[in-house]
């Protein structure tokens, strides 16, 4: 595997841990696309962009077939990066996708050799446990549905830093599941499914509740991404028990740069934040609610 040539963009990072992304949209070559349960994992090679941090996202669109007879979809779609690594000629980026509308449907049909247009990495990444709370030495990762994607890259970052972690993943049913084996490997993962097809029959937050009942609950920080209702339960559980937590949230995004204010969400202390620039990773105790209008996986 050859070393990636240094670029000005790849050597910069913001003071808050964000990678300093080139502002232009750039073309990346799709290198693979494969089914994973009811989802799709596709990869593209980014020749000039910086290495992303766990929790950051990209604005994606395809160079071909983006827009139908009525001009939709005409805006890029925001996707958390699921995996990133050095590869010959750049950085290999992987994304986990589900076809839920015209834009995501087009992205799930990308084939090797096609061009994927990307802007990113954007937004604030996850913090380390001790950055959230001095006594937090470990991590509990809680993912729901397509929201497991940013936790996959976080898992690797925490492992490189020798941070102990427990992983809880949940899915609605077999059709709305996938990515576990490909993105999380053979590590021990506790599963939950609402239809009972895998692991605990019920919600992934049931598993989190059990973990937080232990005496050592405060020794770990919680990191969560998933449907808004799941995130709201995580926010409440951690708030009631005084456990530090970060949520990777989503909201309708048209630009990714904070210009359109489409992703404004209320803060617990009053006022609003723009999720694309002040998030998408936010401290659970800073937001008024995780039930953001228009969001959902």
WOPEBEL-V268676 format. One record per backbone hydrogen bond with DSSP energy under -1.0 kcal/mol. CO is the residue of the C=O (numbers start at 1). NH is the residue of the N-H. E is the energy in kcal/mol with one decimal. If there is no record, write none. Layout:
co:CO nh:NH e:E
co:CO nh:NH e:E
This chain:
co:7 nh:11 e:-1.0
co:12 nh:20 e:-1.1
co:14 nh:17 e:-1.8
co:18 nh:14 e:-4.1
co:19 nh:21 e:-1.1
co:26 nh:118 e:-2.7
co:28 nh:116 e:-3.3
co:29 nh:45 e:-2.5
co:30 nh:113 e:-2.9
co:32 nh:43 e:-2.4
co:34 nh:41 e:-2.9
co:36 nh:39 e:-2.3
co:39 nh:36 e:-2.5
co:40 nh:97 e:-3.1
co:41 nh:34 e:-2.3
co:42 nh:95 e:-2.5
co:43 nh:31 e:-2.3
co:43 nh:32 e:-1.2
co:44 nh:93 e:-3.0
co:45 nh:29 e:-1.0
co:46 nh:91 e:-2.6
co:53 nh:56 e:-2.0
co:54 nh:126 e:-2.6
co:56 nh:81 e:-1.5
co:57 nh:122 e:-2.9
co:58 nh:79 e:-2.8
co:59 nh:119 e:-1.3
co:60 nh:77 e:-2.9
co:61 nh:117 e:-3.2
co:65 nh:67 e:-1.1
co:68 nh:71 e:-1.9
co:72 nh:68 e:-2.9
co:77 nh:60 e:-3.2
co:79 nh:58 e:-2.7
co:83 nh:94 e:-2.6
co:85 nh:92 e:-3.1
co:87 nh:90 e:-2.2
co:90 nh:87 e:-2.7
co:91 nh:46 e:-3.2
co:92 nh:85 e:-1.5
co:93 nh:44 e:-2.2
co:94 nh:82 e:-2.8
co:94 nh:83 e:-1.2
co:95 nh:42 e:-2.0
co:97 nh:40 e:-2.4
co:98 nh:100 e:-1.1
co:101 nh:105 e:-2.5
co:102 nh:106 e:-1.6
co:103 nh:107 e:-1.9
co:104 nh:108 e:-1.8
co:106 nh:109 e:-1.3
co:107 nh:110 e:-1.2
co:111 nh:114 e:-2.2
co:114 nh:30 e:-3.0
co:115 nh:63 e:-2.3
co:116 nh:28 e:-2.8
co:117 nh:61 e:-1.8
co:118 nh:26 e:-2.6
co:119 nh:59 e:-2.5
co:122 nh:57 e:-2.0
co:128 nh:131 e:-1.3
co:129 nh:132 e:-1.1
co:129 nh:133 e:-2.2
co:133 nh:136 e:-1.9
co:138 nh:221 e:-2.3
co:139 nh:166 e:-2.2
co:140 nh:223 e:-2.9
co:141 nh:168 e:-3.3
co:142 nh:225 e:-1.9
co:143 nh:170 e:-2.4
co:144 nh:147 e:-2.0
co:145 nh:148 e:-1.5
co:146 nh:149 e:-1.5
co:148 nh:152 e:-1.1
co:149 nh:152 e:-1.1
co:149 nh:153 e:-1.0
co:150 nh:154 e:-1.5
co:151 nh:155 e:-2.3
co:152 nh:156 e:-1.1
co:153 nh:157 e:-1.8
co:154 nh:158 e:-2.8
co:155 nh:159 e:-2.1
co:156 nh:160 e:-2.2
co:157 nh:161 e:-1.2
co:158 nh:163 e:-2.8
co:159 nh:162 e:-1.6
co:164 nh:139 e:-2.1
co:166 nh:141 e:-3.1
co:167 nh:190 e:-2.6
co:168 nh:143 e:-2.7
co:169 nh:192 e:-1.8
co:170 nh:145 e:-2.8
co:171 nh:194 e:-2.1
co:177 nh:38 e:-3.1
co:179 nh:183 e:-2.1
co:180 nh:184 e:-2.3
co:181 nh:185 e:-1.2
co:184 nh:187 e:-1.1
co:190 nh:169 e:-2.6
co:191 nh:200 e:-2.5
co:192 nh:171 e:-1.9
co:193 nh:202 e:-1.8
co:200 nh:193 e:-2.7
co:203 nh:206 e:-1.3
co:204 nh:208 e:-1.6
co:205 nh:209 e:-2.2
co:206 nh:210 e:-1.6
co:207 nh:211 e:-1.8
co:208 nh:212 e:-2.5
co:211 nh:214 e:-1.3
co:214 nh:217 e:-1.3
co:216 nh:219 e:-2.0
co:217 nh:220 e:-1.2
co:219 nh:137 e:-2.2
co:219 nh:138 e:-2.1
co:221 nh:140 e:-2.7
co:222 nh:246 e:-2.5
co:223 nh:142 e:-3.1
co:224 nh:248 e:-3.0
co:225 nh:144 e:-2.0
co:227 nh:231 e:-2.3
co:228 nh:232 e:-2.3
co:229 nh:233 e:-1.6
co:230 nh:234 e:-2.3
co:231 nh:235 e:-2.7
co:232 nh:236 e:-2.2
co:233 nh:237 e:-2.9
co:234 nh:238 e:-2.5
co:235 nh:239 e:-2.1
co:236 nh:240 e:-2.5
co:237 nh:241 e:-1.2
co:238 nh:243 e:-2.4
co:244 nh:222 e:-2.6
co:245 nh:284 e:-2.4
co:246 nh:224 e:-2.2
co:247 nh:282 e:-2.6
co:263 nh:275 e:-1.6
co:265 nh:273 e:-2.2
co:266 nh:288 e:-1.4
co:267 nh:270 e:-1.5
co:271 nh:267 e:-2.4
co:273 nh:265 e:-2.3
co:274 nh:278 e:-3.3
co:279 nh:124 e:-3.2
co:280 nh:249 e:-2.8
co:282 nh:247 e:-3.0
co:283 nh:286 e:-1.7
co:286 nh:268 e:-2.8
co:290 nh:292 e:-1.8
co:292 nh:295 e:-1.8
